[in-house]
Amino acid sequence: MIKITMNVMLLVVAMAAIFLLRAEGREFLVGDELGWTIPPGGAADYTSWAAKHSFVTGDVIVGEQDLVLVTKQNFHKCNTKDPLFLRKDPVKIKFGGSGIYYFTSSLPSHCKKGQKVAVRVRDSSTMSSTSSTSPSPSVTEAPQALPLEFLPDNNIIEKMARTMNMNNVMVLAIAIIAISVVLPTTEAALYTVGDELGWAIPPEAGYYVAWASKHSFFVNDILVFNFTEGEEDLAMVTKEDFDACNTSNPLFYFDEPPTLKFLASDTFYFTSTFDGHCPRGQKVAIYIAPSSATPPCPSPTAAVQAHATIPIKFVSMKVKQGKRS
């Protein structure tokens, strides 16, 4: 009897730990069982899907593939040539602000065949649980400075729990709860990459390495990349492409100066796609530490490569995935 009771307690603790990781907002799969595809009933299928859900700030939507965010005008015209962002791979998006967000697919003819949805997001602090969710002209369109977060996969803990014995699950749960209690909360710091130089070909190849080494970056810190649009750009790449100065397949590409807020501990790799700029030193690896403890220096063995689902809030910019146009 004691053993059964203990196992129940362990399971409750483990579930509580998982709940803590997911408690920030609800998660919705776009289209539910249908998923994200050309709908059999045309655009009305996704209109009905959006209407039966009540979205508030903090909620998360999951797109299975090829999810494009566009303006209201481009949404109605099925124009995806200048998206606010484009993701070819599966993505989780957390809504940080209220408004109407217009999503479609960039695949040929998919939008015209109904693969498009307008998601109305209300402010969680003022919304009534009985509010209608259908888009209305009185609601402000989602701003160009998008209050969105791209989230990492939170299923790792659940997968671990299914494969571990109960004693290990309890240790994991206690560790998660302990970390959430003892980690200090700190105000975000804002940095301009390169300081006075900004984002440009540096006077010497090691300039940005030296700049990064003199700063300690933590979760929620903000980086500003200053450059003149058309004369410079910014690409986020994998570690392998960073080392090889290969910008043919960036994780994200910015043709306008971005402001980025980092939401998770990781190492992120940035460079320029302009010919010859990366080999001349216009590249920087940013290690984001998880707490206010002194962070270790990033290394090929210790640093975690930036994920395809990027835990970054794009505070102000347009973001595209893929090559420069």
Secondary structure by P-SEA (a helix, b strand, c coil): caaaaaaaaaaaaaaaaaaaaaccbbbbccccccccccccccaaaaaaaaaaccccccbbbbbccbbbbbcaaaaaacccccccccccccbbbbbccccbbbbbbccccccccccbbbbbbcccccccccccccccccccccccccccccccccaaaaaaaaaccaaaaaaaaaaaaaaaccbbbbcbbbbccccccccccccccaaaaaaaaaccccccbbbbbbccccccbbbbbcaaaaaaccccccccccccbbbbbbccbbbbbbbbccccccccccbbbbbbbccccccccccccccccccccccccccbbbbbccccc
